[in-house]
Amino acid sequence: MLKNIWWPLFGNFNNLHPEYEVIDYMRRSRFLDYAYIPNFVLIGLEGDGYEFHGRNLTREQFSYERNRDTFLTGLGWRLIHFFIR
């Protein structure tokens, strides 16, 4: 993602934070793949592969992922999911 998408668009990694930690409503650490935080805007970038985020999810994992996105959106994050092969 960084090589093929980010660098051609921006040409730098300013304000981009890998493995950005967010504490959830149960006081557990959760990590965004990348957080882009320019001028107080919160953008979460998530690389989602089919094997982990599709085929092999249990109902509990599926529910957790949806709740996680809803929680982050409630905190003001804008989330962008990229499909990764």
BAGU-402926 format. One record per atom (N, C-alpha, C): residue in one letter; z negated, x negated, y; atom name. Coordinates in steps of 0.1 Angstrom, whole numbers, plus 5000, padded with zeros to 4 digits. Example, Ala and Ser with C-alpha at 12.3 -4.5 7.8 and 13.67 -1.06 7.14 Angstrom:
// residues 2
<'A'; <4922; 4868; 4943>; 'N'>
<'A'; <4922; 4877; 4955>; 'CA'>
<'A'; <4922; 4868; 4967>; 'C'>
<'S'; <4929; 4872; 4978>; 'N'>
<'S'; <4929; 4863; 4989>; 'CA'>
<'S'; <4921; 4871; 5000>; 'C'>
END
This chain:
// residues 85
<'M'; <5000; 4992; 4988>; 'N'>
<'M'; <5000; 5000; 5000>; 'CA'>
<'M'; <5000; 4991; 5013>; 'C'>
<'L'; <4992; 4981; 5013>; 'N'>
<'L'; <4991; 4973; 5025>; 'CA'>
<'L'; <5004; 4966; 5028>; 'C'>
<'K'; <5010; 4960; 5017>; 'N'>
<'K'; <5023; 4952; 5019>; 'CA'>
<'K'; <5034; 4962; 5022>; 'C'>
<'N'; <5036; 4973; 5015>; 'N'>
<'N'; <5047; 4981; 5016>; 'CA'>
<'N'; <5046; 4992; 5027>; 'C'>
<'I'; <5035; 4996; 5031>; 'N'>
<'I'; <5033; 5007; 5041>; 'CA'>
<'I'; <5026; 5002; 5053>; 'C'>
<'W'; <5014; 4996; 5052>; 'N'>
<'W'; <5006; 4993; 5064>; 'CA'>
<'W'; <5012; 4982; 5072>; 'C'>
<'W'; <5016; 4971; 5066>; 'N'>
<'W'; <5021; 4959; 5074>; 'CA'>
<'W'; <5034; 4963; 5081>; 'C'>
<'P'; <5044; 4969; 5075>; 'N'>
<'P'; <5056; 4973; 5082>; 'CA'>
<'P'; <5053; 4982; 5094>; 'C'>
<'L'; <5044; 4991; 5093>; 'N'>
<'L'; <5041; 5001; 5103>; 'CA'>
<'L'; <5033; 4994; 5115>; 'C'>
<'F'; <5023; 4986; 5112>; 'N'>
<'F'; <5014; 4981; 5122>; 'CA'>
<'F'; <5015; 4966; 5125>; 'C'>
<'G'; <5018; 4958; 5115>; 'N'>
<'G'; <5019; 4944; 5117>; 'CA'>
<'G'; <5006; 4937; 5119>; 'C'>
<'N'; <4995; 4943; 5116>; 'N'>
<'N'; <4982; 4937; 5116>; 'CA'>
<'N'; <4972; 4946; 5109>; 'C'>
<'F'; <4960; 4941; 5107>; 'N'>
<'F'; <4950; 4948; 5100>; 'CA'>
<'F'; <4938; 4952; 5109>; 'C'>
<'N'; <4940; 4952; 5122>; 'N'>
<'N'; <4930; 4956; 5131>; 'CA'>
<'N'; <4925; 4970; 5128>; 'C'>
<'N'; <4912; 4971; 5128>; 'N'>
<'N'; <4905; 4984; 5126>; 'CA'>
<'N'; <4906; 4990; 5112>; 'C'>
<'L'; <4911; 4982; 5103>; 'N'>
<'L'; <4912; 4986; 5089>; 'CA'>
<'L'; <4901; 4980; 5081>; 'C'>
<'H'; <4894; 4988; 5073>; 'N'>
<'H'; <4882; 4983; 5066>; 'CA'>
<'H'; <4883; 4987; 5051>; 'C'>
<'P'; <4885; 4977; 5042>; 'N'>
<'P'; <4886; 4980; 5028>; 'CA'>
<'P'; <4872; 4984; 5022>; 'C'>
<'E'; <4873; 4993; 5012>; 'N'>
<'E'; <4860; 4997; 5005>; 'CA'>
<'E'; <4849; 5001; 5015>; 'C'>
<'Y'; <4852; 5010; 5023>; 'N'>
<'Y'; <4843; 5014; 5034>; 'CA'>
<'Y'; <4833; 5024; 5028>; 'C'>
<'E'; <4820; 5021; 5030>; 'N'>
<'E'; <4809; 5028; 5025>; 'CA'>
<'E'; <4805; 5040; 5033>; 'C'>
<'V'; <4804; 5052; 5027>; 'N'>
<'V'; <4799; 5064; 5033>; 'CA'>
<'V'; <4788; 5069; 5025>; 'C'>
<'I'; <4776; 5072; 5031>; 'N'>
<'I'; <4765; 5078; 5023>; 'CA'>
<'I'; <4767; 5093; 5022>; 'C'>
<'D'; <4767; 5099; 5010>; 'N'>
<'D'; <4769; 5113; 5008>; 'CA'>
<'D'; <4757; 5121; 5010>; 'C'>
<'Y'; <4758; 5134; 5009>; 'N'>
<'Y'; <4747; 5144; 5011>; 'CA'>
<'Y'; <4736; 5142; 5001>; 'C'>
<'M'; <4738; 5135; 4990>; 'N'>
<'M'; <4727; 5132; 4980>; 'CA'>
<'M'; <4722; 5118; 4982>; 'C'>
<'R'; <4725; 5112; 4993>; 'N'>
<'R'; <4721; 5098; 4997>; 'CA'>
<'R'; <4726; 5088; 4987>; 'C'>
<'R'; <4738; 5090; 4982>; 'N'>
<'R'; <4745; 5081; 4973>; 'CA'>
<'R'; <4756; 5074; 4980>; 'C'>
<'S'; <4759; 5061; 4977>; 'N'>
<'S'; <4770; 5054; 4983>; 'CA'>
<'S'; <4783; 5059; 4977>; 'C'>
<'R'; <4792; 5062; 4986>; 'N'>
<'R'; <4806; 5065; 4981>; 'CA'>
<'R'; <4815; 5056; 4989>; 'C'>
<'F'; <4826; 5052; 4984>; 'N'>
<'F'; <4835; 5043; 4991>; 'CA'>
<'F'; <4849; 5048; 4992>; 'C'>
<'L'; <4854; 5047; 5004>; 'N'>
<'L'; <4868; 5050; 5007>; 'CA'>
<'L'; <4876; 5038; 5004>; 'C'>
<'D'; <4888; 5039; 4998>; 'N'>
<'D'; <4897; 5027; 4996>; 'CA'>
<'D'; <4898; 5019; 5008>; 'C'>
<'Y'; <4902; 5026; 5019>; 'N'>
<'Y'; <4904; 5020; 5032>; 'CA'>
<'Y'; <4899; 5030; 5043>; 'C'>
<'A'; <4893; 5025; 5053>; 'N'>
<'A'; <4890; 5033; 5065>; 'CA'>
<'A'; <4897; 5027; 5077>; 'C'>
<'Y'; <4904; 5035; 5084>; 'N'>
<'Y'; <4910; 5031; 5096>; 'CA'>
<'Y'; <4903; 5038; 5108>; 'C'>
<'I'; <4897; 5030; 5116>; 'N'>
<'I'; <4888; 5035; 5127>; 'CA'>
<'I'; <4892; 5029; 5140>; 'C'>
<'P'; <4902; 5035; 5146>; 'N'>
<'P'; <4906; 5030; 5160>; 'CA'>
<'P'; <4900; 5040; 5170>; 'C'>
<'N'; <4893; 5035; 5180>; 'N'>
<'N'; <4888; 5043; 5191>; 'CA'>
<'N'; <4881; 5055; 5186>; 'C'>
<'F'; <4872; 5054; 5177>; 'N'>
<'F'; <4863; 5065; 5173>; 'CA'>
<'F'; <4870; 5076; 5165>; 'C'>
<'V'; <4882; 5073; 5160>; 'N'>
<'V'; <4889; 5083; 5151>; 'CA'>
<'V'; <4886; 5078; 5137>; 'C'>
<'L'; <4883; 5087; 5128>; 'N'>
<'L'; <4880; 5084; 5114>; 'CA'>
<'L'; <4891; 5088; 5104>; 'C'>
<'I'; <4898; 5078; 5099>; 'N'>
<'I'; <4909; 5081; 5090>; 'CA'>
<'I'; <4906; 5074; 5077>; 'C'>
<'G'; <4905; 5081; 5066>; 'N'>
<'G'; <4903; 5076; 5053>; 'CA'>
<'G'; <4916; 5075; 5045>; 'C'>
<'L'; <4920; 5064; 5039>; 'N'>
<'L'; <4932; 5062; 5031>; 'CA'>
<'L'; <4928; 5060; 5017>; 'C'>
<'E'; <4933; 5068; 5008>; 'N'>
<'E'; <4929; 5068; 4994>; 'CA'>
<'E'; <4942; 5066; 4985>; 'C'>
<'G'; <4942; 5056; 4977>; 'N'>
<'G'; <4952; 5054; 4967>; 'CA'>
<'G'; <4949; 5061; 4954>; 'C'>
<'D'; <4956; 5071; 4950>; 'N'>
<'D'; <4953; 5079; 4938>; 'CA'>
<'D'; <4964; 5076; 4928>; 'C'>
<'G'; <4960; 5071; 4916>; 'N'>
<'G'; <4968; 5070; 4905>; 'CA'>
<'G'; <4967; 5081; 4895>; 'C'>
<'Y'; <4978; 5084; 4888>; 'N'>
<'Y'; <4978; 5096; 4879>; 'CA'>
<'Y'; <4968; 5094; 4868>; 'C'>
<'E'; <4967; 5082; 4862>; 'N'>
<'E'; <4958; 5080; 4851>; 'CA'>
<'E'; <4943; 5083; 4854>; 'C'>
<'F'; <4939; 5078; 4866>; 'N'>
<'F'; <4925; 5080; 4869>; 'CA'>
<'F'; <4922; 5094; 4877>; 'C'>
<'H'; <4931; 5097; 4886>; 'N'>
<'H'; <4929; 5109; 4894>; 'CA'>
<'H'; <4936; 5122; 4889>; 'C'>
<'G'; <4942; 5121; 4877>; 'N'>
<'G'; <4950; 5132; 4872>; 'CA'>
<'G'; <4947; 5135; 4858>; 'C'>
<'R'; <4953; 5127; 4849>; 'N'>
<'R'; <4953; 5130; 4835>; 'CA'>
<'R'; <4939; 5130; 4829>; 'C'>
<'N'; <4931; 5120; 4832>; 'N'>
<'N'; <4918; 5118; 4825>; 'CA'>
<'N'; <4906; 5124; 4832>; 'C'>
<'L'; <4908; 5133; 4842>; 'N'>
<'L'; <4896; 5138; 4848>; 'CA'>
<'L'; <4890; 5149; 4840>; 'C'>
<'T'; <4876; 5149; 4840>; 'N'>
<'T'; <4869; 5160; 4834>; 'CA'>
<'T'; <4868; 5171; 4845>; 'C'>
<'R'; <4863; 5183; 4842>; 'N'>
<'R'; <4861; 5193; 4852>; 'CA'>
<'R'; <4851; 5188; 4862>; 'C'>
<'E'; <4841; 5182; 4858>; 'N'>
<'E'; <4830; 5177; 4867>; 'CA'>
<'E'; <4836; 5166; 4877>; 'C'>
<'Q'; <4844; 5157; 4872>; 'N'>
<'Q'; <4850; 5147; 4880>; 'CA'>
<'Q'; <4860; 5153; 4890>; 'C'>
<'F'; <4868; 5163; 4886>; 'N'>
<'F'; <4877; 5170; 4894>; 'CA'>
<'F'; <4869; 5177; 4906>; 'C'>
<'S'; <4859; 5184; 4902>; 'N'>
<'S'; <4850; 5191; 4912>; 'CA'>
<'S'; <4844; 5181; 4922>; 'C'>
<'Y'; <4839; 5170; 4917>; 'N'>
<'Y'; <4833; 5160; 4925>; 'CA'>
<'Y'; <4843; 5155; 4936>; 'C'>
<'E'; <4856; 5152; 4931>; 'N'>
<'E'; <4866; 5147; 4941>; 'CA'>
<'E'; <4869; 5157; 4952>; 'C'>
<'R'; <4870; 5170; 4948>; 'N'>
<'R'; <4872; 5180; 4958>; 'CA'>
<'R'; <4860; 5181; 4968>; 'C'>
<'N'; <4848; 5181; 4962>; 'N'>
<'N'; <4836; 5182; 4971>; 'CA'>
<'N'; <4835; 5170; 4980>; 'C'>
<'R'; <4838; 5159; 4975>; 'N'>
<'R'; <4838; 5146; 4983>; 'CA'>
<'R'; <4847; 5147; 4995>; 'C'>
<'D'; <4860; 5152; 4992>; 'N'>
<'D'; <4869; 5153; 5003>; 'CA'>
<'D'; <4864; 5163; 5014>; 'C'>
<'T'; <4859; 5175; 5009>; 'N'>
<'T'; <4853; 5185; 5018>; 'CA'>
<'T'; <4842; 5179; 5026>; 'C'>
<'F'; <4833; 5172; 5020>; 'N'>
<'F'; <4821; 5166; 5027>; 'CA'>
<'F'; <4826; 5156; 5037>; 'C'>
<'L'; <4836; 5147; 5034>; 'N'>
<'L'; <4841; 5137; 5044>; 'CA'>
<'L'; <4848; 5144; 5055>; 'C'>
<'T'; <4855; 5155; 5052>; 'N'>
<'T'; <4862; 5162; 5063>; 'CA'>
<'T'; <4852; 5169; 5072>; 'C'>
<'G'; <4841; 5174; 5067>; 'N'>
<'G'; <4830; 5179; 5075>; 'CA'>
<'G'; <4824; 5169; 5084>; 'C'>
<'L'; <4824; 5156; 5080>; 'N'>
<'L'; <4819; 5146; 5088>; 'CA'>
<'L'; <4829; 5141; 5099>; 'C'>
<'G'; <4841; 5146; 5099>; 'N'>
<'G'; <4851; 5143; 5109>; 'CA'>
<'G'; <4861; 5133; 5104>; 'C'>
<'W'; <4861; 5130; 5091>; 'N'>
<'W'; <4872; 5121; 5085>; 'CA'>
<'W'; <4884; 5129; 5083>; 'C'>
<'R'; <4896; 5123; 5086>; 'N'>
<'R'; <4909; 5128; 5082>; 'CA'>
<'R'; <4913; 5119; 5070>; 'C'>
<'L'; <4916; 5126; 5059>; 'N'>
<'L'; <4919; 5119; 5047>; 'CA'>
<'L'; <4934; 5120; 5044>; 'C'>
<'I'; <4939; 5108; 5040>; 'N'>
<'I'; <4953; 5107; 5036>; 'CA'>
<'I'; <4953; 5101; 5022>; 'C'>
<'H'; <4959; 5108; 5012>; 'N'>
<'H'; <4960; 5104; 4998>; 'CA'>
<'H'; <4974; 5099; 4995>; 'C'>
<'F'; <4975; 5087; 4990>; 'N'>
<'F'; <4987; 5081; 4985>; 'CA'>
<'F'; <4988; 5081; 4970>; 'C'>
<'F'; <4999; 5084; 4965>; 'N'>
<'F'; <5001; 5083; 4950>; 'CA'>
<'F'; <5005; 5068; 4947>; 'C'>
<'I'; <4997; 5062; 4938>; 'N'>
<'I'; <5000; 5049; 4934>; 'CA'>
<'I'; <5003; 5048; 4919>; 'C'>
<'R'; <5014; 5042; 4915>; 'N'>
<'R'; <5018; 5041; 4901>; 'CA'>
<'R'; <5010; 5030; 4894>; 'C'>
END
